[in-house]
Amino acid sequence: MRAIRGATTVSENTTEAMAAAVMELLDELEQRNQLHPTDIISITFSVTKDLDAIFPAAIARSRPFWDNVPMLDVQQMYVEGSLKRCIRFLLHTYLPISAPVYHIYLRHAASLRPDWSLPKPVASPPTAW
């Protein structure tokens, strides 16, 4: 089991803007990690308090094979001065330990984890424990 993180931002609090951002984020997630939704254990989405037009999980459920993925939407804790209009996710999936993991940080959310927003894999832990 592996965990993958990611985030993006939206320009405005509308269903259309949120749908475009979530679809872009999940497209990148699937493509970069060669991930199929049937391998996903669960995903938790969080949104900042300024986003309430639609649940990210409702958007994700419209994707092929995502309708059976367990999902949860929560509101991100508010911290003064933090990134606005941000959608984050934490996903657990089955991937081989040898497979590189690409965390997906798009748009203004790339500033949250500049070390993970680069197109390079996270080093896998040693196989011998």
ZAMARGU-4260 file (C-alpha; in steps of 0.2 Angstrom, whole numbers, plus 5000, padded with zeros to 4 digits):
<rodrens>
0) 5000/5000/5000 | 5006/5017/4995 | 5000/5035/4999 | 5000/5049/4986 | 4997/5067/4990
5) 4992/5081/4979 | 4983/5098/4978 | 4978/5111/4966 | 4969/5128/4966 | 4954/5135/4958
10) 4951/5153/4951 | 4933/5154/4958 | 4921/5145/4969 | 4910/5138/4955 | 4905/5120/4950
15) 4914/5123/4933 | 4930/5129/4940 | 4931/5116/4953 | 4926/5102/4941 | 4940/5107/4929
20) 4953/5108/4943 | 4948/5091/4950 | 4948/5083/4933 | 4965/5090/4929 | 4972/5084/4946
25) 4965/5066/4944 | 4971/5065/4926 | 4989/5069/4931 | 4987/5057/4946 | 4982/5043/4935
30) 4994/5047/4921 | 5010/5050/4931 | 5008/5036/4943 | 5001/5024/4930 | 4987/5021/4942
35) 4970/5013/4938 | 4955/5017/4950 | 4952/4999/4954 | 4969/4999/4963 | 4964/5014/4974
40) 4960/5009/4992 | 4952/5026/4997 | 4954/5045/4994 | 4951/5060/5006 | 4948/5077/4998
45) 4950/5093/5008 | 4945/5110/5003 | 4948/5127/5010 | 4933/5136/5018 | 4931/5147/5003
50) 4926/5132/4992 | 4908/5126/4994 | 4901/5125/4976 | 4902/5106/4975 | 4910/5091/4983
55) 4927/5085/4975 | 4921/5067/4977 | 4905/5071/4967 | 4916/5076/4953 | 4928/5061/4955
60) 4913/5049/4955 | 4909/5054/4937 | 4926/5047/4930 | 4927/5030/4923 | 4929/5017/4937
65) 4929/5030/4951 | 4911/5026/4956 | 4917/5012/4968 | 4932/5021/4976 | 4928/5025/4994
70) 4929/5044/4996 | 4928/5057/5009 | 4926/5076/5008 | 4932/5087/5023 | 4935/5105/5026
75) 4954/5110/5028 | 4958/5118/5044 | 4959/5137/5042 | 4976/5145/5045 | 4977/5164/5042
80) 4987/5168/5027 | 4986/5151/5020 | 4983/5147/5001 | 4965/5151/4996 | 4953/5141/4985
85) 4964/5125/4987 | 4959/5107/4985 | 4970/5094/4992 | 4969/5075/4992 | 4977/5060/5001
90) 4975/5044/4992 | 4980/5026/4997 | 4982/5013/4983 | 4990/4997/4979 | 5007/5000/4970
95) 5022/4989/4970 | 5035/4996/4982 | 5047/4997/4968 | 5036/5009/4958 | 5040/5028/4959
100) 5027/5039/4967 | 5023/5055/4960 | 5014/5068/4971 | 5003/5080/4961 | 5004/5098/4965
105) 4997/5110/4951 | 4993/5128/4949 | 4996/5139/4964 | 4997/5123/4975 | 5014/5119/4968
110) 5021/5132/4981 | 5015/5120/4995 | 5027/5107/4991 | 5040/5113/4978 | 5050/5097/4982
115) 5036/5086/4977 | 5029/5097/4962 | 5045/5093/4952 | 5043/5079/4939 | 5054/5066/4949
120) 5049/5051/4959 | 5050/5050/4978 | 5063/5038/4983 | 5057/5021/4988 | 5062/5015/5005
125) 5074/5000/5005 | 5067/4983/5002 | 5076/4975/5016 | 5070/4980/5033
</rodrens>
